[in-house]
Amino acid sequence: MTKQKVQPVGGTPSDVEQLKIESNYLRGSLVETLANRVTGGMSDLDNRLMKFHGSYMQDDRDVRNERQKQKLEPSYQFMLRVVTPGGVSTPEQWLEIDKLAQKYGSGSIRLTTRQAFQLHGVLKWNLKQTIRQINDVMLTTLAACGDVNRNVMCTPNPEQSEVHAEVHRWSEQLTKHLAPKTPAYHEIWLDGEKVDTGDKPKAEMGLAGNAVEPMYGPVYLPRKFKIGIAVPPSNDIDVYSQDLGYIAIMEKGKLVGFNVTVGGGMGMTHGDNNTYPQLGKVIGFCTPEQILDVAEKTITIQRDYGNRSVRKYARFKYTIDRHGLDWFVEELHERLGWQLAPSRPFHFESNGDRYGWSKNKNGKWNFAIYVNSGRIIDTDESKLMTGLREIAKIHTGDFRLTANQNLIIGNVAAPKKKKIAELMAQYGITDGSELVALRRSSISCVALPTCGLAMAEAERYLPTLIEKLEPVLTEVGLRDEEINIRMTGCPNGCGRPALGEVSFIGKSPGKYNMYLGAGFSGDRLSKLYRENIGETEILDTLRPILSHYASDREHGEHFGDFVIRSGYVKAVADGTDFHS
Amino acid sequence: MQLKVTNSPFNEAQVELLNKLLPTLTDSQIQWLNGYMAFYRAGTASAESAIALQEQTAAAVATLIPAEEAAQPAAPALPREAAVLFGSQTGNSQRLAGKLAAQLKEQGFEVTLSAMNAFKTNGLKKTPYLFIVASTHGEGDPPDNALTFYEFLFSKRAPKLDGMKFSVLALGDTSYEFFCKTGQDFDNRLAELGAERLAPRIDCDVDFDGPASQWLASVIGAVTASPAASATVAGAASVAPASSAATTTESEYSRSNPFQAEVLATINLNGRGSDRETRHLEISLEGSGLTYEPGDCVGIYPQNDPALVDAIIAEMKWSGSENVVPTKEGAEGQLRNALLAQFEVTVLTRPLLEKAAAFSENAKLAELILPDNKATLRAYTSGRDLLDLLQDFGPWKLSAADLVSILRKMPPRLYSIASSGNAHPEEVHVTIRKVEYEAHGRKRGGVCSVQVSERLEEGGRLPIFIQNNPNFKLPANPDTPVIMIGPGTGVAPFRAFMEEREELGASGKSWLFYGDRHFVTDFLYQTDWQRMLKDGVLTKLDVAFSRDTEEKVYVQHRILEQAAELYKWLQEGAHVYVCGDEKHMAHDVHAALLSVVEKQGGLNAEAAAAYLADLQVSGRYQRDVY
């Protein structure tokens, strides 16, 4: 069989493509921009570039109009994202992030849905010092955002500790292997010596690798690229939402390799049915040693075939859907020079977290804390930030950020367990068992006031909405029933809303599209149920469905499955059916 | 000579009054009246004085007596040439000096009207008449444009001034320790150098109109009484360049007759989270005929805090409706209204305490005002107000009318104008930072700044006037580069400067140094500056935010960082403007400029000081500091 000749989609490169090539391997005019004291912001072009360095500009949108009247520019500030492969960090790293959040940030830490730390509210003049101190504790912000491979996710739950440790090491390997190689990051932030990378790249150089960026080439990828590794039966990292996913296959308690999934992704654009969330598809199996090769070659295919003309169509999922899965597998095999083995059986149970104490096989303990929307902050109810700081001072294990924005105090040595439990009690830190299960199974993105993309509230509003659902949950006996509920302020999908059994995507202030019917283990997309509704309608719509579920569900039937069986929505097996 | 209807322009009733009055006058009264009428004739007497005159018919009416008849034969004749010198920071002294010059000219004098530092000191000895109008600044310092003359006069180079006649008008504020010190210094020094005091010095408090008029009258009276050697025809006076800025205000509204201006907009320029509040007011001048130039000031007559006024009334167990003083508003001559709008109640001065002591039997007050207890009195008055005084030194035998009779009139507050009239026709903008502090267990604040921050809404009105400031003006040549140093509210006039240059399409380079506490919340007019930079109206902008970094950074540090470039601009003829805090900033900036000139120009300290002094004399280094 001769290989089908496939041409990249072509079209005039977008202005971002132009910017990337002109940036001379991500340098741009960032040094000059940082030195400009008249504005706390930067130009759109520099801001685009900042993403590759792990940051982008935001402003406090709550005061935007007010400041305009006051003859003040928007309250520009920067979000800094810290790459933590698999979400694992040491107590020392935790303390440093905590310190920076207080000194240069907004006084809180955000745990992201991709297991990274995020600091908000960093002023331009403090960026360099903050980034330097992050690097001082062996963390980085490089490639935390931008058109490159992002933080590699990995099931953080250390219960199956032997396999888990091995899988985590692969997530680190992947992160390292796929990181940009440009010296710009060191030059700009770490006062690294300016490295001569030869002449500035030119547009006609094309996409393929070169001495500076052997894998990415001078224009990097058409869009961001996301990788995650799931360790069944947990699909907490939502492997089907990843551009490239690995599902760990264990046989006789040993890691034998990974099933590979490709082409998942959450983002879409309101009103454009050519954009949709998509599930990754399993295409085969590779051994652990082959994992880097598979990732690298997959990325080069996206590099060469992704849409560089229209950014909203540039994600890997569209490349695959455009040319077909068969084409991709064939192209991958050709680039690999070997073939993936047939995929192996596995089983996912859920994409949620397991809270509270658990014991590892190595005798150490873990405690999974419920963190409201991933926000580490002191509130009246809980001195979470202070408490974790005190714990970090004595903890000898690690801190593990989960994909559901929660936190595991991992590998607690037995002699420390009592003390850490005492500290948690002292500062009001809990596993969330006092809360309705719906709350514990919730994800929301940051949204307003700092995210520039947000059209509606998410983090600040979801708890209120859940509170209003509490009476009905209690009434119909669903208080302890885990139902995944997700809310994002825009359709870009940071909170993976298309994989929520109930989800809300912001349309405008106070208005949301409501989706139902995703699979409890993250294996099925949700479907639009009501469009552009406010709180009253949300509650009026959801209450009877919840009651119905409570009375008519089958044994062990999850909410997402129930709404399909009961005909509220149709099952979405593939993203291309999402809008139909 | 008996006045009759037939030999004079007077009517019957007037003739009768005059004939009754004239024979009773002593020589010195005639002399005084002569001067007074000259001044009266010049049309500068306030309406109030005119009314007062009508009421006091027996006191003063005519001036028909020829100068020869009243002449004192003793003194040798002096040429009728006078120098009227002023040392002015905000323009008040300059304005009064201008008045005197005009009146002297009418008397046939050849007048040199000049800022002190623009006056050629080698001509001093030959000056027969010298008149000085000087304000006092800061801690008893001369104003900027008086500094070099002051130093000259107190140096060994100062000539003997025998034969010169002089008089000094001193402007000041009794709430300051060194009240009218500069004027007093000049007065003493001129006498020490041998000059003869023609008319006694008058020290004016903030409400200077009355005493200043009195001084003008007595000076004119004295010179007309002096014999004239040559009857010089009144000609064009030689006017020094520094005073050439014409008065642009051709309006019925003035300091003594403020315009009730509507406030079109009031905006807090400090972002949320700031510990400061700075109001940007946009005030309508529509219908007032008031005009201004960048660099000028707006005078605002504020209202006292009603809570403080009510506390004062309650303390004295008054009702507030006591009829206390006839006012222009007629029926509103009640205590509460008077205390709200017409009198100062937030500042204690020695004269006030002295007057108040007459109404109290409290021995502590009597003791406090003893000359030996100067320092104690200063410590007491600092940060205290009328309520404290009334609370601390009872029991009082004081009526409401007594109280207002001893209070100072409410002085207007002057604010540098933050707009160009060309950019905003019929509008004037000001920048007012709220002053608030805690003292002696009570929250206190600036009268005007608290009023505009807390009690003024859009559509409200403020009594205002325009105060010209000829000593803070853009270079006449639009190509001349300007360096503007204005941290905090000191940036206000530079917004006016830049708007003006933008309107005129001026091509000169411009460079602003700005600073405050926090970048995010305290960058006054940030988006205006950003736009001007983008449009090329403003060439350079250097900012320093003192509380954003571990080490405090101020504008002077930015000046030093940019020393080479700044010196280059100076050598290219740039004008330097400094506006804002006098106590620290202006001194630190001056030191920084000295250092720039010293290091970049390769000069020693003395030569660097002379360099800046030259800039000052030639009007290339102007300050509006407070």
Interface residues (C-beta under 8 A of the other chain):
Chain A: R37 V38 T39 G40 V63 E66 R67 Q68 K69 Q70 K71 L72 E73 S75 L123 W125
Chain B: I267 N268 L269 N270 G271 R272 H280 F519 V520 T521 F523 L524 Y525 Q526 T527 D528 W529 Q530 L533 L541 D542 V543 D548 T549
